[in-house]
Amino acid sequence: MIRLATFDMAGTTIDDRHHVYRVLEAAVNRAGVEPEPAAFQRWMGVEKREAIAGLLREAGVEADDARIDELFVWFLDELARSYRDEPPIPLPGVEETLAELRRRGTRVALTTGFSRGIADPILTGLGWTAGLDDPDATLDAVVCADEVRRGRPAPYMIHRAMELTGTLDVAEVSATGDTIADVEAARHAGVLAIGVLTGKLDRDGFTGSPADHVLPGVPDVLDLPEFAAAPERLDA
């Protein structure tokens, strides 16, 4: 029985027109790196400074912390500009799904490879708010990659969401995302791992991954047997 459902942001719950993919690729291009799609995909869903460093390292490009910081700052600035010009919007059916989960008594959290400085303006633009057990809020909690020791595929964001929502048992938690890093983080956390096809990966792209389910999109979680019965609310 799922008491806490966690979801990724870009490509899973929001449509950002793939700006994060484009800008991350442009950032490493500035260092002379043009990764193959498969290599690039391995780093999607990961905290973005770590992704830049990893893509450069895999390409054999030596870059010190100062150079990586420079590319990361460029990434943040360019992504912010892209989002101002073309703000992200909810993917179809996501807002209704989040509301239905909370109505059933399942707590809902976002976990994201974005830093808090990127995530908060997006959420503000969407009109999404977070408040534990607040019936007027969209979410119970939000966890960003810069708020834990390491982002995906480490399990820490999921475990932090459990901490924030008072969820004790990993068997009662799900994590949904559109990348391999998302489902690997779910498996490392010991929770139900759900892949969705609203990002860059098709169903074949999840072959060999630790996903327990691969679904067309977030609304389809409502039909999973693990979500069938509404759990009682945990004490705050």
Secondary structure by P-SEA (a helix, b strand, c coil): cccbbbbbcccccccccaaaaaaaaaaaaaacccccaaaaaaaccccaaaaaaaaaaaacccccaaaaaaaaaaaaaaaaaaaaabbbbbccaaaaaaaaaaaacbbbbbbccccaaaaaaaaaaaccccccccccccccccccccccccccccaaaaaaaaaaacccccccbbbbbccaaaaaaaaaaccbbbbbcccccccccccccccccccccccccccccccccccccccc
